[in-house]
């Protein structure tokens, strides 16, 4: 894929996720957490050329994208998105054979210490809430191994890191399957993205919520999301679930809870779908 095609697919994925109702997260019907849809759109446009630059390795794409984002909006709007989408873009543009999933596995296997150094620098710049400290491969210290090795150490506590360790299993298994089923049922991209978000939120305690509010709060949100996801799946029409979803959204935002990891994974699923469609 050309840089232009990858950049357009990335921007489209970011915009599709913003258009979807995502309880607790910023979306077109409700801002939140001192951020707006405009902040996220500006971030997507600023970071796209670097995510899509075929001359850059994964770490370089991540760092340049976050530097461009910070220059555009001076806050952390898309660190998780960038961490997830950089390997997907590199895989789509690689010379490796096979499916996008097979190419991602090759790209992850090729990550080196320089990729880790640049990703660590990007994380320090974005300074995500609740970052904390780690006894092994803390981002405030130089890495001792590859980016994938560092992500493997964090995989049990961070769902984005887990994608590096698992070959993006959540994206390719749960995410794309949910998106395909939702598209077939609703025939609408925005509602399909909502369903993907709810499936992630209902299946796993959101890593961002765990970091900010703790594991118990994250598990309560997961249990609540399970109820809302079931109601959404059973709705005769997606609009029937609108009031329920907006009430859940208001409750989460009122409590200062932002399931950002589930939103980041949703962007990655939309981006992967677009890349797969282009390659097929």
Secondary structure, DSSP 4 states (H G I P E B T S, - for coil): --HHHHHHHHHHHHHHHHHS--TTS-BTTB-BTTB-HHHHHHHHHHHHHHHT-TTS-HHHHHHHHHHHHHHHHSS-SSHHHHHHHHHHHHHHTS---S-HHHHHHHHHHT--HHHHHHHHHHHHHH--TT----SSS-TTS--SS-HHHHHHHHTTT-HHHHHHHHTSHHIIIIIHHHHHHHHHHH--HHHHHHHHHHHHHHHS--HHHHHHH-HHHHHHHHHHHHHHHHHHHH-SSGGGGHHHHHHHHHHHHHTT---HHHHHHHHHHHHHHHHHHHH-
